Amino acid sequence: MPSDTSGLPAPARVLQLLAGGWLAQAVSAVAELGVADALAGGPLPVADVAAATGTHAPTLHRLLRTAADAGLLDETDDTFALTELGHALRDDSPGSLRNFAIWTGLPAERAAWTGLADAVRTGRTAFPDVHGASVWEYLGEHPDVLTVFDKAMTEASRGIIAPVVAAYDFGAFRSVVDVGGGRGALLAAVLAANPGANGVLYDRPEVVSEAEQTLRAAGVRDRVRLTGGDFFDTVPAGGDAYVLSNIIHDWDDELSRRILGNVRSALGDDGRVLLVEAVLPDRPRPTPTVSLMDLDMLVVAGGKQRTAGEFEILLEKSGLRLTRIVPGGHCSVVEAVRA
């Protein structure tokens, strides 16, 4: 696909934009079929890729041709090889986004976007109207989809952890509470970089019970207390810092204030609230990535990406005061204290 369409007539440029949806589905199919894993050892003819992936060779050739046009593969006659971009779809790649790509193409995510116009008309999230249940209920009822979703979120978070830990000085805190911290990847990285700190990993009981391997691999298990619960009800007290990584963007303002209110109640006078979020830039926005994430929050979860000004208002209404925003790559650390 051409990278610069500015010289094309307007209808052709609109068609390029619309084709982006088709391209995303093609990337998802490449990921689901395991094409990148099949090509991990080097270039292969289409027939060999088809044999490795259990696909129909002539039809696979059409998909591989599109993947090559998108820059995922190099194409020589009927032989294909991974590019640097394509390696990110390998299951064993350090920066793999394979499961994230699969998730974006599943009916759970993909079909929810068909309700975008209705969501804009009504202000309601699209997912329940499309699927008959909230995204969290749906995932609970479809364990196979939940598995992909969990892996996708792990992959997505992996890319933000190192930049955030490098950008923000966690060394001032003796106790870090990771609220909604999942299986502990961020908390493990924070504690590994700050050996004088201890941590509390707080999430649903069935989630924190799966954190052992992550924490032990980082060598921090002896400094972490696993605590199960629901952040809509309460948050463990006693922390110097309360980290919420990509939690608030899942929820509307009312539910976000409820979570933040519970955090404020647990927070000491000198404590810090640290929201790790992709802050929606003010104009000019360099890319539409975060604004598209905002629409994804609308159609799937009912949440939203927020600007710095919107975070300031949300925090103020939760009894907190924004002190600064520390850029950390794709995500920033939105820091707040008790008002």
N, C-alpha and C positions, 0 to 999 in steps of 0.2 A: 504494500500500500504506500502511495506517495506520502512523504513526510510533510511536504508543503503544498497545500491545496489552494493557496491564496490566488493563484492565477486562473483557477477554474471558474466557470459560471456558477452562480449561486445554487441552482438546482443540483449540479454535480457535487458541490461542497456539502449540501444537505444530505445527499445520498451517501457520501463518505461518512458523515456523522452517524447515520442510521445503520450503516454496515458495521459500526463498532459493536453493536449487539450481536451480530452474527459472528464476528471475530471472537468475542468473549466466549461464546458457546463452543467455537472450534477449539480454543485453547483449553477449555474445560474438558472436551472430549479427548484431546491429546493426553491430558493428565489422567483422566479416568482409565484410558486404555493402557497406560503404562508405556507409552511410546519412548519417553526419555530414558526410562530404565532399560528398555530393549536396546537403545543405541549407546548406552553408557560405555561399552567396550570399544566403540569406534563405528565408522560408517558401515551401513548394511544396505543391500538391495531391498526393494519393497517386499519381495516375496519372503525374505528372512524376517523382516519386521512383522509382517502379517503372521508368520508362523509363531513368533515369540509372543504376540499379543492376542492370538486367537481371533483374527479379523479376516475379512474378505479382501484379498490383496488389491483388486482393481479399485474398490471403494476406498480402501485405506490410502491408496495413492492420491486420491483427490484431497483427502484430509492433509496428508503430508505436504502436498503442493501448496496448500493454503498456509500451513505452518511455516513453510519456507518463505513465502511471500511476506509473512509477518515477522520474520527474523529469528524464529525459533530454531530453524534447521537450515543447513546448507544442502543444496540440491545439485547433483551431477548425474545427468541422464535419469536412471531410475534408482539411483543410490542416494541415501540421505545420511547426514551427520548432524550431531548437536552443535549449535552455536553456544557462546557463553550464556546467552539468554535462555536457551533451551535447557541447559544444565540445571536451572532453577526449578524445573519440573521433575527432576529425579527424586525418587523417594528418599535416597540416602544423601542428598546434597545438604551441606551445612546450612545453607540459606533456603532450603526447599519451600516452595509454595504450592506443592502438588495438591495437598488436600484443600487448601484455600481455593485453588482453581476448580477442583471437583465440586466443592460446596457452591460456588457461584453458578454452576450449571445444573444443579439438582432442581427438581420442581419446587422444593420448599422455598428456595431463594429466588429462582428464576421466575416462577409464576407469580410470586408476590409483587413483582414489578409491574405486572399487567394491571394492578389496582392503583397505580400511581395517580392517574387523573382523578379517580374517585377520592383518593386520600387528600388531594389538593382541594377538591370541592368541599369535603366534609371536615377536614382537619384531623381525621381519625387514621390510625395505622391501617394499612391495607391487608396485612397478613390474615387477621381473623375473618375478614369478608371473603378472601380467596380460598382459605384452607379450612374454615370452620372452627378454628381454635387459635389461641395466641401462639406465638413462636415457641414459647417455653412449654406449653401444653403439648404442642405438636411434637417437639423433640422428645418429650417424655413418652409419647405414644409410638415413636418410631426410633428404636434404639440404633438401627443401622445408620440412620441419618445423623443421630446424635453423635455417634462415633466419628463420623466425618467432620461434623461441626466442631467437636472438641479438638480434633487434630488441626483443623483449619485455624482455630483461634490460637492454639499453641504456636503454630508456624508464624502467624501474624505478630504475636507478641514477641517472638524470638528476635525479630528485626528491630524492635524498639528498646529492648532491655539494655544492651551495651551502651548505646548513645545516651540514654537517660542516666545510667549509673555514672558514666563519665562526665556528664554535664552538671549534675547536681551533687553538692557536697552533703552526703549522708553522714559524714564523720562526726557531726555535732550531736548525734542522737544515740542514746544508750539503748532505747527500746523502740523498735519499729513494728507497727501493727499494719499488716497488709490485709485490707478489708476487701473481701471478694477476690482473694489472691489465687484462687484456683489451686493448681498443684505446686505452687511455690517457686516458679522459675524466677520471677523478679525479686522476691525476698531473698532467695538463695544467692543471687548475684550481688545484691546490696550487702548482705552479711559477709560474703566472701571478700568483698572489697573493703570492708570495715570490721576487722576482727574484734574490736572492742564493743560491738553492738550485739544485742539479742533481738529476737523477733517473735511475733505472734502471727501465725497464719490463720486467717479467719474466713471461712466459707461454709457452704453446706457440709454436713458431716460426711456424706458419701464422697464429696470432692476432696476434702483435706485428708481423708484416709488414704488417698492415692498419691500423696506428696512425698512419701518416705524415700523413694528412689532418687528423686530430684534433689532433695535436701542432703542425702548421704553422698551423692556424687559430687556435690559442691563442698563437702566437708563441713557443713554447718548444722547438721541434724541436732547436735547437742545444745545448740543455742536457739532452738525454735520450739515454741509451744503450739501444738495443733489444737485449735478450738473450733468446734462446729456450732453453727447458728445461722440466723437470718438477719441480714443487716437492715431489714425493714422493721425488725423488732428491737434489736439492741446491738451494741458494739462493745467489745471488751475494753475496759478502762485501764489506765496505767501507762499508756504509751507516750513517748515523746513526739513521735511522728506517726501520722495515720495516712497510709498510702492507698489510693483508690485508682487502680490502673485500668483505664477504659471501662469504667463502671458507670459513671454518670451519663455518658453519651447513650446508654441503653434506655434511659428513662426520660419521661417528660418532666417539666419543671416541678409539678406537684410531688411526684414520687422522688425526684432528686432531692427536693427540700426535706423530705421525710428521712432519706438516708443520711444527708448531711446534718440534719438535726440530731440524729442518734450519734453521729461522730462528734458533734460539738459537745453533747452531754458527757461523752467519755474523755474529752480532751482536757488536759490540764491547762493552767493559766499561761504557761510558757510553751505549750505544744504547737505543732504545725500540722496542718492538713495539706497533703500533697496530691493533687489530682493529675495523673498522667493522662493527657488527652491530646488529640490532634486539634489544635486551636484553629478555628476557621479564620483565615486571614481577611483583613479588610482589603478593599480594592486598592491597587490592582492585585488580583490573585494570579500567581505565576502559573498555576495549573488548576484544572477543575477537580482534582482528586478529592480534596476534603469536602467540597460542595456536593460531589457525587456520593461520598460517604454519608453526608447529611441526609440525602434522599433515601439511601439504603436504610438508614436508621428509621426514617419515616415509614417506609413500606414494610419493613420486617419487624422491628421491635417497638416502634412508637417513640423512640428517643430522638436525639438531635445532636449534631455537632454545634458548638457554640463559639462565638467570637469572644475576644478578651472582654469586651463590654458586657456581653451577656453573662459571662462567668462572674464578673464583678457584681452584677445585679442578683444573680442566683445565690451567690455566697452571702451577700448582704441580707437577703430575705431568709437565710438559714442561720443568722446570728454570727456570721463570720466576716472577715475583712480580707480582701485580696491584698497581698503585699508585693508580689512580683510574679512574673512569668519567665521561667528559665527555658530557653530553647534547647531541645535535646534530639535533633534530627526530625524524623517524621512527627514525633510527639514532643510536647513540652511539659514542664512541671509547673502547674498552676498552684502557687503557694498561698496559703491563707492562715490566719490566726483568729482567735476569738475576738469578736467585735467589742 
